[in-house]
Amino acid sequence: MTWFFAVHARIVATPVSDEVPRTTLDELLLEVRSTLDRLDAVAACEAQAGGAFLIDTRSHDERSRTGVIPGSLHIPRSVLEWRLDPAADPAFHNSHIDGLDQRIVLVCAHGCSSSLAAGTLRVLGFSRATDLDGGFAAWQAAGLPVRPAPDVDPEAIPGMGDPDS
């Protein structure tokens, strides 16, 4: 049983009047990460060179402070599933995502929220979704390319843009 369904089953099996069984964040991350083939920074860079999409889920503020990975696609965590799911309303689907078999490597600041997001994408059918172990901080520490974040168009719909050049 996947981590998502295991957690869901615990919640559904608990009557409304009872407490939901407690799972710590560390336990949840261990469960999710057991389903992922997480990549270190060098492997993520190689995957990107081989055609994988690196998707940066960090906030605009974080990206402005620390920079971006050239060629990464910015899709904030709050809208990730809607921008990637091919069954989503086309007006809200990012056209750079071709389908469920596309190799996707999620990047957050330190590699925690990206693990949870990659697990969710796998439940949605993205069998090749994973994340960058250590997140953007690991990418920087490895001395891989970083560039300043582009200016944000306040009228743009989050997560619908082109990859960062």
CNS distance restraints for C-alpha pairs under 8 A (distance, minus, plus):
assign (resid   1 and name CA) (resid   5 and name CA) 6.30 0.50 0.50
assign (resid   1 and name CA) (resid   6 and name CA) 6.15 0.50 0.50
assign (resid   2 and name CA) (resid   6 and name CA) 6.14 0.50 0.50
assign (resid   2 and name CA) (resid  35 and name CA) 7.64 0.50 0.50
assign (resid   3 and name CA) (resid   7 and name CA) 6.13 0.50 0.50
assign (resid   3 and name CA) (resid  28 and name CA) 7.86 0.50 0.50
assign (resid   3 and name CA) (resid  31 and name CA) 5.81 0.50 0.50
assign (resid   3 and name CA) (resid  32 and name CA) 5.73 0.50 0.50
assign (resid   3 and name CA) (resid  35 and name CA) 7.89 0.50 0.50
assign (resid   3 and name CA) (resid 119 and name CA) 7.92 0.50 0.50
assign (resid   4 and name CA) (resid   8 and name CA) 5.99 0.50 0.50
assign (resid   4 and name CA) (resid  32 and name CA) 7.90 0.50 0.50
assign (resid   4 and name CA) (resid 119 and name CA) 7.55 0.50 0.50
assign (resid   4 and name CA) (resid 120 and name CA) 7.31 0.50 0.50
assign (resid   4 and name CA) (resid 123 and name CA) 7.23 0.50 0.50
assign (resid   5 and name CA) (resid   9 and name CA) 5.83 0.50 0.50
assign (resid   6 and name CA) (resid  10 and name CA) 6.42 0.50 0.50
assign (resid   7 and name CA) (resid  11 and name CA) 6.42 0.50 0.50
assign (resid   8 and name CA) (resid  12 and name CA) 6.07 0.50 0.50
assign (resid   9 and name CA) (resid  13 and name CA) 5.89 0.50 0.50
assign (resid  10 and name CA) (resid  14 and name CA) 6.45 0.50 0.50
assign (resid  10 and name CA) (resid  20 and name CA) 7.35 0.50 0.50
assign (resid  10 and name CA) (resid  21 and name CA) 6.85 0.50 0.50
assign (resid  11 and name CA) (resid  20 and name CA) 5.84 0.50 0.50
assign (resid  11 and name CA) (resid  21 and name CA) 7.34 0.50 0.50
assign (resid  14 and name CA) (resid  18 and name CA) 6.34 0.50 0.50
assign (resid  14 and name CA) (resid  19 and name CA) 7.21 0.50 0.50
assign (resid  14 and name CA) (resid  20 and name CA) 6.04 0.50 0.50
assign (resid  14 and name CA) (resid  21 and name CA) 7.84 0.50 0.50
assign (resid  15 and name CA) (resid  19 and name CA) 7.96 0.50 0.50
assign (resid  23 and name CA) (resid  27 and name CA) 6.17 0.50 0.50
assign (resid  23 and name CA) (resid  28 and name CA) 6.48 0.50 0.50
assign (resid  24 and name CA) (resid  28 and name CA) 6.25 0.50 0.50
assign (resid  25 and name CA) (resid  29 and name CA) 6.05 0.50 0.50
assign (resid  26 and name CA) (resid  30 and name CA) 6.18 0.50 0.50
assign (resid  27 and name CA) (resid  31 and name CA) 6.20 0.50 0.50
assign (resid  28 and name CA) (resid  32 and name CA) 6.12 0.50 0.50
assign (resid  29 and name CA) (resid  33 and name CA) 5.83 0.50 0.50
assign (resid  29 and name CA) (resid 112 and name CA) 7.38 0.50 0.50
assign (resid  29 and name CA) (resid 115 and name CA) 7.05 0.50 0.50
assign (resid  29 and name CA) (resid 116 and name CA) 6.92 0.50 0.50
assign (resid  30 and name CA) (resid  34 and name CA) 6.16 0.50 0.50
assign (resid  31 and name CA) (resid  35 and name CA) 7.30 0.50 0.50
assign (resid  32 and name CA) (resid  36 and name CA) 7.01 0.50 0.50
assign (resid  32 and name CA) (resid 115 and name CA) 6.86 0.50 0.50
assign (resid  32 and name CA) (resid 116 and name CA) 6.55 0.50 0.50
assign (resid  32 and name CA) (resid 119 and name CA) 5.87 0.50 0.50
assign (resid  33 and name CA) (resid  37 and name CA) 7.74 0.50 0.50
assign (resid  33 and name CA) (resid  38 and name CA) 7.50 0.50 0.50
assign (resid  33 and name CA) (resid 115 and name CA) 6.46 0.50 0.50
assign (resid  33 and name CA) (resid 119 and name CA) 7.72 0.50 0.50
assign (resid  35 and name CA) (resid 119 and name CA) 7.38 0.50 0.50
assign (resid  36 and name CA) (resid 115 and name CA) 7.97 0.50 0.50
assign (resid  36 and name CA) (resid 118 and name CA) 7.77 0.50 0.50
assign (resid  36 and name CA) (resid 119 and name CA) 7.34 0.50 0.50
assign (resid  36 and name CA) (resid 129 and name CA) 7.77 0.50 0.50
assign (resid  36 and name CA) (resid 130 and name CA) 5.67 0.50 0.50
assign (resid  36 and name CA) (resid 131 and name CA) 7.78 0.50 0.50
assign (resid  37 and name CA) (resid 130 and name CA) 6.20 0.50 0.50
assign (resid  37 and name CA) (resid 131 and name CA) 7.95 0.50 0.50
assign (resid  38 and name CA) (resid 130 and name CA) 5.71 0.50 0.50
assign (resid  38 and name CA) (resid 131 and name CA) 5.41 0.50 0.50
assign (resid  38 and name CA) (resid 132 and name CA) 6.05 0.50 0.50
assign (resid  38 and name CA) (resid 133 and name CA) 5.84 0.50 0.50
assign (resid  39 and name CA) (resid  43 and name CA) 5.52 0.50 0.50
assign (resid  39 and name CA) (resid  44 and name CA) 5.54 0.50 0.50
assign (resid  39 and name CA) (resid 130 and name CA) 7.55 0.50 0.50
assign (resid  39 and name CA) (resid 131 and name CA) 6.37 0.50 0.50
assign (resid  39 and name CA) (resid 132 and name CA) 5.08 0.50 0.50
assign (resid  39 and name CA) (resid 133 and name CA) 5.65 0.50 0.50
assign (resid  40 and name CA) (resid  44 and name CA) 6.08 0.50 0.50
assign (resid  40 and name CA) (resid 132 and name CA) 5.85 0.50 0.50
assign (resid  40 and name CA) (resid 133 and name CA) 5.25 0.50 0.50
assign (resid  40 and name CA) (resid 134 and name CA) 7.41 0.50 0.50
assign (resid  40 and name CA) (resid 138 and name CA) 7.66 0.50 0.50
assign (resid  41 and name CA) (resid  45 and name CA) 6.17 0.50 0.50
assign (resid  41 and name CA) (resid 132 and name CA) 6.42 0.50 0.50
assign (resid  41 and name CA) (resid 133 and name CA) 7.17 0.50 0.50
assign (resid  41 and name CA) (resid 134 and name CA) 7.93 0.50 0.50
assign (resid  41 and name CA) (resid 135 and name CA) 7.99 0.50 0.50
assign (resid  41 and name CA) (resid 138 and name CA) 6.08 0.50 0.50
assign (resid  41 and name CA) (resid 139 and name CA) 4.99 0.50 0.50
assign (resid  41 and name CA) (resid 142 and name CA) 6.63 0.50 0.50
assign (resid  41 and name CA) (resid 144 and name CA) 7.89 0.50 0.50
assign (resid  42 and name CA) (resid  46 and name CA) 6.22 0.50 0.50
assign (resid  42 and name CA) (resid 139 and name CA) 7.76 0.50 0.50
assign (resid  42 and name CA) (resid 142 and name CA) 7.37 0.50 0.50
assign (resid  42 and name CA) (resid 144 and name CA) 7.89 0.50 0.50
assign (resid  43 and name CA) (resid  47 and name CA) 6.01 0.50 0.50
assign (resid  44 and name CA) (resid  48 and name CA) 6.13 0.50 0.50
assign (resid  44 and name CA) (resid  54 and name CA) 7.86 0.50 0.50
assign (resid  44 and name CA) (resid 105 and name CA) 7.10 0.50 0.50
assign (resid  44 and name CA) (resid 132 and name CA) 6.48 0.50 0.50
assign (resid  45 and name CA) (resid  49 and name CA) 6.28 0.50 0.50
assign (resid  45 and name CA) (resid 144 and name CA) 7.93 0.50 0.50
assign (resid  46 and name CA) (resid  50 and name CA) 6.20 0.50 0.50
assign (resid  47 and name CA) (resid  51 and name CA) 6.43 0.50 0.50
assign (resid  47 and name CA) (resid  52 and name CA) 5.30 0.50 0.50
assign (resid  48 and name CA) (resid  52 and name CA) 4.46 0.50 0.50
assign (resid  48 and name CA) (resid  53 and name CA) 5.97 0.50 0.50
assign (resid  48 and name CA) (resid  54 and name CA) 6.46 0.50 0.50
assign (resid  51 and name CA) (resid 103 and name CA) 7.53 0.50 0.50
assign (resid  52 and name CA) (resid 102 and name CA) 7.16 0.50 0.50
assign (resid  52 and name CA) (resid 103 and name CA) 4.76 0.50 0.50
assign (resid  52 and name CA) (resid 104 and name CA) 5.63 0.50 0.50
assign (resid  52 and name CA) (resid 105 and name CA) 6.92 0.50 0.50
assign (resid  53 and name CA) (resid  72 and name CA) 6.69 0.50 0.50
assign (resid  53 and name CA) (resid  73 and name CA) 7.17 0.50 0.50
assign (resid  53 and name CA) (resid 102 and name CA) 7.87 0.50 0.50
assign (resid  53 and name CA) (resid 103 and name CA) 6.33 0.50 0.50
assign (resid  53 and name CA) (resid 104 and name CA) 4.95 0.50 0.50
assign (resid  53 and name CA) (resid 105 and name CA) 6.12 0.50 0.50
assign (resid  54 and name CA) (resid  71 and name CA) 7.50 0.50 0.50
assign (resid  54 and name CA) (resid  72 and name CA) 4.83 0.50 0.50
assign (resid  54 and name CA) (resid  73 and name CA) 6.21 0.50 0.50
assign (resid  54 and name CA) (resid 104 and name CA) 6.08 0.50 0.50
assign (resid  54 and name CA) (resid 105 and name CA) 4.79 0.50 0.50
assign (resid  54 and name CA) (resid 106 and name CA) 5.81 0.50 0.50
assign (resid  54 and name CA) (resid 107 and name CA) 6.82 0.50 0.50
assign (resid  55 and name CA) (resid  72 and name CA) 5.53 0.50 0.50
assign (resid  55 and name CA) (resid  73 and name CA) 4.71 0.50 0.50
assign (resid  55 and name CA) (resid  74 and name CA) 5.72 0.50 0.50
assign (resid  55 and name CA) (resid  75 and name CA) 6.39 0.50 0.50
assign (resid  55 and name CA) (resid 104 and name CA) 7.06 0.50 0.50
assign (resid  55 and name CA) (resid 105 and name CA) 6.16 0.50 0.50
assign (resid  55 and name CA) (resid 106 and name CA) 4.85 0.50 0.50
assign (resid  55 and name CA) (resid 107 and name CA) 5.90 0.50 0.50
assign (resid  56 and name CA) (resid  68 and name CA) 7.99 0.50 0.50
assign (resid  56 and name CA) (resid  72 and name CA) 6.34 0.50 0.50
assign (resid  56 and name CA) (resid  73 and name CA) 5.93 0.50 0.50
assign (resid  56 and name CA) (resid  74 and name CA) 4.76 0.50 0.50
assign (resid  56 and name CA) (resid  75 and name CA) 6.07 0.50 0.50
assign (resid  56 and name CA) (resid  76 and name CA) 7.12 0.50 0.50
assign (resid  56 and name CA) (resid 106 and name CA) 6.10 0.50 0.50
assign (resid  56 and name CA) (resid 107 and name CA) 4.75 0.50 0.50
assign (resid  56 and name CA) (resid 108 and name CA) 6.10 0.50 0.50
assign (resid  57 and name CA) (resid  74 and name CA) 6.17 0.50 0.50
assign (resid  57 and name CA) (resid  75 and name CA) 5.27 0.50 0.50
assign (resid  57 and name CA) (resid  76 and name CA) 4.32 0.50 0.50
assign (resid  57 and name CA) (resid  77 and name CA) 4.84 0.50 0.50
assign (resid  57 and name CA) (resid  80 and name CA) 7.62 0.50 0.50
assign (resid  57 and name CA) (resid 106 and name CA) 6.95 0.50 0.50
assign (resid  57 and name CA) (resid 107 and name CA) 6.02 0.50 0.50
assign (resid  57 and name CA) (resid 108 and name CA) 5.41 0.50 0.50
assign (resid  57 and name CA) (resid 114 and name CA) 7.35 0.50 0.50
assign (resid  58 and name CA) (resid  62 and name CA) 6.22 0.50 0.50
assign (resid  58 and name CA) (resid  63 and name CA) 6.52 0.50 0.50
assign (resid  58 and name CA) (resid  74 and name CA) 7.75 0.50 0.50
assign (resid  58 and name CA) (resid  75 and name CA) 7.89 0.50 0.50
assign (resid  58 and name CA) (resid  76 and name CA) 5.86 0.50 0.50
assign (resid  58 and name CA) (resid  77 and name CA) 6.91 0.50 0.50
assign (resid  58 and name CA) (resid 107 and name CA) 7.53 0.50 0.50
assign (resid  58 and name CA) (resid 108 and name CA) 5.30 0.50 0.50
assign (resid  58 and name CA) (resid 109 and name CA) 6.51 0.50 0.50
assign (resid  59 and name CA) (resid  63 and name CA) 6.29 0.50 0.50
assign (resid  59 and name CA) (resid  76 and name CA) 6.18 0.50 0.50
assign (resid  60 and name CA) (resid  64 and name CA) 6.02 0.50 0.50
assign (resid  60 and name CA) (resid 152 and name CA) 7.72 0.50 0.50
assign (resid  61 and name CA) (resid  65 and name CA) 6.26 0.50 0.50
assign (resid  62 and name CA) (resid  66 and name CA) 6.21 0.50 0.50
assign (resid  62 and name CA) (resid  67 and name CA) 7.88 0.50 0.50
assign (resid  62 and name CA) (resid 109 and name CA) 7.97 0.50 0.50
assign (resid  63 and name CA) (resid  67 and name CA) 4.98 0.50 0.50
assign (resid  63 and name CA) (resid  68 and name CA) 6.00 0.50 0.50
assign (resid  63 and name CA) (resid 149 and name CA) 5.82 0.50 0.50
assign (resid  64 and name CA) (resid 148 and name CA) 7.00 0.50 0.50
assign (resid  64 and name CA) (resid 149 and name CA) 5.28 0.50 0.50
assign (resid  64 and name CA) (resid 150 and name CA) 7.90 0.50 0.50
assign (resid  66 and name CA) (resid 148 and name CA) 7.50 0.50 0.50
assign (resid  66 and name CA) (resid 149 and name CA) 7.93 0.50 0.50
assign (resid  67 and name CA) (resid 146 and name CA) 6.02 0.50 0.50
assign (resid  67 and name CA) (resid 147 and name CA) 5.39 0.50 0.50
assign (resid  67 and name CA) (resid 148 and name CA) 4.44 0.50 0.50
assign (resid  67 and name CA) (resid 149 and name CA) 4.90 0.50 0.50
assign (resid  68 and name CA) (resid  72 and name CA) 7.41 0.50 0.50
assign (resid  68 and name CA) (resid 146 and name CA) 5.43 0.50 0.50
assign (resid  68 and name CA) (resid 147 and name CA) 5.45 0.50 0.50
assign (resid  68 and name CA) (resid 148 and name CA) 6.12 0.50 0.50
assign (resid  68 and name CA) (resid 149 and name CA) 5.46 0.50 0.50
assign (resid  68 and name CA) (resid 164 and name CA) 7.45 0.50 0.50
assign (resid  69 and name CA) (resid 145 and name CA) 6.41 0.50 0.50
assign (resid  69 and name CA) (resid 146 and name CA) 4.97 0.50 0.50
assign (resid  69 and name CA) (resid 147 and name CA) 6.49 0.50 0.50
assign (resid  69 and name CA) (resid 164 and name CA) 7.36 0.50 0.50
assign (resid  70 and name CA) (resid 145 and name CA) 6.88 0.50 0.50
assign (resid  70 and name CA) (resid 146 and name CA) 6.33 0.50 0.50
assign (resid  70 and name CA) (resid 147 and name CA) 6.48 0.50 0.50
assign (resid  70 and name CA) (resid 163 and name CA) 7.84 0.50 0.50
assign (resid  70 and name CA) (resid 164 and name CA) 5.52 0.50 0.50
assign (resid  70 and name CA) (resid 165 and name CA) 5.26 0.50 0.50
assign (resid  71 and name CA) (resid 163 and name CA) 5.17 0.50 0.50
assign (resid  71 and name CA) (resid 164 and name CA) 4.90 0.50 0.50
assign (resid  71 and name CA) (resid 165 and name CA) 5.28 0.50 0.50
assign (resid  72 and name CA) (resid 163 and name CA) 5.19 0.50 0.50
assign (resid  72 and name CA) (resid 164 and name CA) 5.46 0.50 0.50
assign (resid  72 and name CA) (resid 165 and name CA) 7.87 0.50 0.50
assign (resid  73 and name CA) (resid 161 and name CA) 7.51 0.50 0.50
assign (resid  73 and name CA) (resid 162 and name CA) 6.44 0.50 0.50
assign (resid  73 and name CA) (resid 163 and name CA) 4.20 0.50 0.50
assign (resid  73 and name CA) (resid 164 and name CA) 6.08 0.50 0.50
assign (resid  74 and name CA) (resid 159 and name CA) 5.85 0.50 0.50
assign (resid  74 and name CA) (resid 161 and name CA) 7.23 0.50 0.50
assign (resid  74 and name CA) (resid 162 and name CA) 7.93 0.50 0.50
assign (resid  74 and name CA) (resid 163 and name CA) 6.86 0.50 0.50
assign (resid  74 and name CA) (resid 164 and name CA) 7.47 0.50 0.50
assign (resid  75 and name CA) (resid  79 and name CA) 6.86 0.50 0.50
assign (resid  75 and name CA) (resid  80 and name CA) 5.83 0.50 0.50
assign (resid  75 and name CA) (resid  83 and name CA) 7.45 0.50 0.50
assign (resid  75 and name CA) (resid 158 and name CA) 6.70 0.50 0.50
assign (resid  75 and name CA) (resid 159 and name CA) 3.92 0.50 0.50
assign (resid  75 and name CA) (resid 160 and name CA) 7.25 0.50 0.50
assign (resid  76 and name CA) (resid  80 and name CA) 6.08 0.50 0.50
assign (resid  76 and name CA) (resid 158 and name CA) 6.87 0.50 0.50
assign (resid  76 and name CA) (resid 159 and name CA) 6.07 0.50 0.50
assign (resid  77 and name CA) (resid 117 and name CA) 7.54 0.50 0.50
assign (resid  79 and name CA) (resid  83 and name CA) 6.28 0.50 0.50
assign (resid  79 and name CA) (resid 158 and name CA) 7.52 0.50 0.50
assign (resid  79 and name CA) (resid 159 and name CA) 6.95 0.50 0.50
assign (resid  80 and name CA) (resid  84 and name CA) 6.28 0.50 0.50
assign (resid  80 and name CA) (resid 159 and name CA) 7.41 0.50 0.50
assign (resid  81 and name CA) (resid  85 and name CA) 5.82 0.50 0.50
assign (resid  81 and name CA) (resid 121 and name CA) 7.01 0.50 0.50
assign (resid  82 and name CA) (resid  88 and name CA) 5.97 0.50 0.50
assign (resid  82 and name CA) (resid  92 and name CA) 6.49 0.50 0.50
assign (resid  82 and name CA) (resid  93 and name CA) 6.30 0.50 0.50
assign (resid  83 and name CA) (resid  88 and name CA) 7.45 0.50 0.50
assign (resid  83 and name CA) (resid  92 and name CA) 5.78 0.50 0.50
assign (resid  83 and name CA) (resid  93 and name CA) 4.20 0.50 0.50
assign (resid  83 and name CA) (resid  94 and name CA) 4.97 0.50 0.50
assign (resid  83 and name CA) (resid 159 and name CA) 6.56 0.50 0.50
assign (resid  83 and name CA) (resid 160 and name CA) 7.20 0.50 0.50
assign (resid  84 and name CA) (resid  88 and name CA) 7.77 0.50 0.50
assign (resid  84 and name CA) (resid  93 and name CA) 5.96 0.50 0.50
assign (resid  84 and name CA) (resid  94 and name CA) 6.31 0.50 0.50
assign (resid  84 and name CA) (resid  97 and name CA) 6.11 0.50 0.50
assign (resid  85 and name CA) (resid  93 and name CA) 6.95 0.50 0.50
assign (resid  85 and name CA) (resid  99 and name CA) 7.95 0.50 0.50
assign (resid  85 and name CA) (resid 100 and name CA) 7.93 0.50 0.50
assign (resid  85 and name CA) (resid 124 and name CA) 7.38 0.50 0.50
assign (resid  86 and name CA) (resid  90 and name CA) 7.98 0.50 0.50
assign (resid  86 and name CA) (resid  93 and name CA) 6.93 0.50 0.50
assign (resid  86 and name CA) (resid  97 and name CA) 7.98 0.50 0.50
assign (resid  86 and name CA) (resid  98 and name CA) 7.84 0.50 0.50
assign (resid  86 and name CA) (resid  99 and name CA) 6.28 0.50 0.50
assign (resid  86 and name CA) (resid 100 and name CA) 7.57 0.50 0.50
assign (resid  88 and name CA) (resid  92 and name CA) 6.89 0.50 0.50
assign (resid  88 and name CA) (resid  93 and name CA) 6.14 0.50 0.50
assign (resid  89 and name CA) (resid  93 and name CA) 6.38 0.50 0.50
assign (resid  92 and name CA) (resid 160 and name CA) 7.31 0.50 0.50
assign (resid  93 and name CA) (resid  97 and name CA) 7.96 0.50 0.50
assign (resid  93 and name CA) (resid 160 and name CA) 7.27 0.50 0.50
assign (resid  94 and name CA) (resid 159 and name CA) 6.91 0.50 0.50
assign (resid  94 and name CA) (resid 160 and name CA) 5.08 0.50 0.50
assign (resid  94 and name CA) (resid 161 and name CA) 7.47 0.50 0.50
assign (resid  95 and name CA) (resid 160 and name CA) 7.73 0.50 0.50
assign (resid  96 and name CA) (resid 162 and name CA) 7.53 0.50 0.50
assign (resid  97 and name CA) (resid 102 and name CA) 7.35 0.50 0.50
assign (resid  98 and name CA) (resid 102 and name CA) 6.54 0.50 0.50
assign (resid  99 and name CA) (resid 126 and name CA) 7.99 0.50 0.50
assign (resid 100 and name CA) (resid 125 and name CA) 5.92 0.50 0.50
assign (resid 100 and name CA) (resid 126 and name CA) 4.59 0.50 0.50
assign (resid 100 and name CA) (resid 127 and name CA) 7.01 0.50 0.50
assign (resid 100 and name CA) (resid 128 and name CA) 8.00 0.50 0.50
assign (resid 101 and name CA) (resid 126 and name CA) 6.10 0.50 0.50
assign (resid 101 and name CA) (resid 127 and name CA) 6.55 0.50 0.50
assign (resid 101 and name CA) (resid 128 and name CA) 6.39 0.50 0.50
assign (resid 102 and name CA) (resid 126 and name CA) 7.28 0.50 0.50
assign (resid 102 and name CA) (resid 128 and name CA) 6.64 0.50 0.50
assign (resid 102 and name CA) (resid 129 and name CA) 7.93 0.50 0.50
assign (resid 103 and name CA) (resid 128 and name CA) 5.02 0.50 0.50
assign (resid 103 and name CA) (resid 129 and name CA) 5.97 0.50 0.50
assign (resid 104 and name CA) (resid 128 and name CA) 6.36 0.50 0.50
assign (resid 104 and name CA) (resid 129 and name CA) 4.69 0.50 0.50
assign (resid 104 and name CA) (resid 130 and name CA) 6.32 0.50 0.50
assign (resid 104 and name CA) (resid 131 and name CA) 7.83 0.50 0.50
assign (resid 105 and name CA) (resid 118 and name CA) 7.92 0.50 0.50
assign (resid 105 and name CA) (resid 129 and name CA) 5.98 0.50 0.50
assign (resid 105 and name CA) (resid 130 and name CA) 5.03 0.50 0.50
assign (resid 105 and name CA) (resid 131 and name CA) 4.71 0.50 0.50
assign (resid 105 and name CA) (resid 132 and name CA) 6.41 0.50 0.50
assign (resid 106 and name CA) (resid 114 and name CA) 5.51 0.50 0.50
assign (resid 106 and name CA) (resid 115 and name CA) 7.77 0.50 0.50
assign (resid 106 and name CA) (resid 117 and name CA) 7.68 0.50 0.50
assign (resid 106 and name CA) (resid 118 and name CA) 6.65 0.50 0.50
assign (resid 106 and name CA) (resid 129 and name CA) 7.60 0.50 0.50
assign (resid 106 and name CA) (resid 130 and name CA) 6.26 0.50 0.50
assign (resid 106 and name CA) (resid 131 and name CA) 4.41 0.50 0.50
assign (resid 106 and name CA) (resid 132 and name CA) 6.20 0.50 0.50
assign (resid 107 and name CA) (resid 111 and name CA) 6.73 0.50 0.50
assign (resid 107 and name CA) (resid 114 and name CA) 5.77 0.50 0.50
assign (resid 107 and name CA) (resid 131 and name CA) 6.04 0.50 0.50
assign (resid 107 and name CA) (resid 132 and name CA) 5.56 0.50 0.50
assign (resid 107 and name CA) (resid 135 and name CA) 5.24 0.50 0.50
assign (resid 107 and name CA) (resid 136 and name CA) 6.21 0.50 0.50
assign (resid 108 and name CA) (resid 112 and name CA) 7.24 0.50 0.50
assign (resid 108 and name CA) (resid 113 and name CA) 6.43 0.50 0.50
assign (resid 108 and name CA) (resid 114 and name CA) 5.39 0.50 0.50
assign (resid 108 and name CA) (resid 132 and name CA) 7.90 0.50 0.50
assign (resid 108 and name CA) (resid 135 and name CA) 5.07 0.50 0.50
assign (resid 108 and name CA) (resid 136 and name CA) 6.04 0.50 0.50
assign (resid 109 and name CA) (resid 134 and name CA) 7.63 0.50 0.50
assign (resid 109 and name CA) (resid 135 and name CA) 5.00 0.50 0.50
assign (resid 109 and name CA) (resid 136 and name CA) 4.95 0.50 0.50
assign (resid 109 and name CA) (resid 137 and name CA) 6.07 0.50 0.50
assign (resid 110 and name CA) (resid 133 and name CA) 7.62 0.50 0.50
assign (resid 110 and name CA) (resid 134 and name CA) 4.68 0.50 0.50
assign (resid 110 and name CA) (resid 135 and name CA) 4.11 0.50 0.50
assign (resid 110 and name CA) (resid 136 and name CA) 6.14 0.50 0.50
assign (resid 110 and name CA) (resid 137 and name CA) 5.81 0.50 0.50
assign (resid 110 and name CA) (resid 138 and name CA) 7.32 0.50 0.50
assign (resid 111 and name CA) (resid 115 and name CA) 6.32 0.50 0.50
assign (resid 111 and name CA) (resid 131 and name CA) 7.12 0.50 0.50
assign (resid 111 and name CA) (resid 132 and name CA) 6.13 0.50 0.50
assign (resid 111 and name CA) (resid 133 and name CA) 5.27 0.50 0.50
assign (resid 111 and name CA) (resid 134 and name CA) 4.46 0.50 0.50
assign (resid 111 and name CA) (resid 135 and name CA) 4.10 0.50 0.50
assign (resid 111 and name CA) (resid 136 and name CA) 7.64 0.50 0.50
assign (resid 112 and name CA) (resid 116 and name CA) 6.78 0.50 0.50
assign (resid 112 and name CA) (resid 134 and name CA) 7.81 0.50 0.50
assign (resid 112 and name CA) (resid 135 and name CA) 7.75 0.50 0.50
assign (resid 113 and name CA) (resid 117 and name CA) 6.13 0.50 0.50
assign (resid 114 and name CA) (resid 118 and name CA) 5.93 0.50 0.50
assign (resid 114 and name CA) (resid 131 and name CA) 5.79 0.50 0.50
assign (resid 114 and name CA) (resid 132 and name CA) 7.55 0.50 0.50
assign (resid 114 and name CA) (resid 135 and name CA) 7.71 0.50 0.50
assign (resid 115 and name CA) (resid 119 and name CA) 6.22 0.50 0.50
assign (resid 115 and name CA) (resid 130 and name CA) 7.10 0.50 0.50
assign (resid 115 and name CA) (resid 131 and name CA) 5.80 0.50 0.50
assign (resid 116 and name CA) (resid 120 and name CA) 6.36 0.50 0.50
assign (resid 117 and name CA) (resid 121 and name CA) 6.23 0.50 0.50
assign (resid 118 and name CA) (resid 122 and name CA) 6.21 0.50 0.50
assign (resid 118 and name CA) (resid 129 and name CA) 5.61 0.50 0.50
assign (resid 118 and name CA) (resid 130 and name CA) 5.13 0.50 0.50
assign (resid 118 and name CA) (resid 131 and name CA) 6.25 0.50 0.50
assign (resid 119 and name CA) (resid 123 and name CA) 6.45 0.50 0.50
assign (resid 119 and name CA) (resid 129 and name CA) 7.74 0.50 0.50
assign (resid 119 and name CA) (resid 130 and name CA) 7.54 0.50 0.50
assign (resid 120 and name CA) (resid 124 and name CA) 6.40 0.50 0.50
assign (resid 121 and name CA) (resid 125 and name CA) 6.46 0.50 0.50
assign (resid 121 and name CA) (resid 126 and name CA) 5.44 0.50 0.50
assign (resid 121 and name CA) (resid 127 and name CA) 7.88 0.50 0.50
assign (resid 121 and name CA) (resid 129 and name CA) 6.49 0.50 0.50
assign (resid 122 and name CA) (resid 126 and name CA) 4.59 0.50 0.50
assign (resid 122 and name CA) (resid 127 and name CA) 5.18 0.50 0.50
assign (resid 122 and name CA) (resid 128 and name CA) 7.38 0.50 0.50
assign (resid 122 and name CA) (resid 129 and name CA) 6.08 0.50 0.50
assign (resid 131 and name CA) (resid 135 and name CA) 7.74 0.50 0.50
assign (resid 132 and name CA) (resid 136 and name CA) 7.74 0.50 0.50
assign (resid 133 and name CA) (resid 138 and name CA) 7.27 0.50 0.50
assign (resid 134 and name CA) (resid 138 and name CA) 4.82 0.50 0.50
assign (resid 134 and name CA) (resid 139 and name CA) 7.71 0.50 0.50
assign (resid 135 and name CA) (resid 139 and name CA) 6.63 0.50 0.50
assign (resid 136 and name CA) (resid 140 and name CA) 6.22 0.50 0.50
assign (resid 137 and name CA) (resid 141 and name CA) 6.09 0.50 0.50
assign (resid 138 and name CA) (resid 142 and name CA) 6.11 0.50 0.50
assign (resid 139 and name CA) (resid 143 and name CA) 6.73 0.50 0.50
assign (resid 139 and name CA) (resid 144 and name CA) 5.82 0.50 0.50
assign (resid 140 and name CA) (resid 144 and name CA) 5.90 0.50 0.50
assign (resid 140 and name CA) (resid 145 and name CA) 7.64 0.50 0.50
assign (resid 140 and name CA) (resid 146 and name CA) 7.25 0.50 0.50
assign (resid 149 and name CA) (resid 164 and name CA) 7.93 0.50 0.50
assign (resid 150 and name CA) (resid 164 and name CA) 7.41 0.50 0.50
assign (resid 152 and name CA) (resid 156 and name CA) 7.79 0.50 0.50
assign (resid 156 and name CA) (resid 160 and name CA) 7.65 0.50 0.50
assign (resid 156 and name CA) (resid 161 and name CA) 7.88 0.50 0.50
assign (resid 157 and name CA) (resid 161 and name CA) 7.90 0.50 0.50
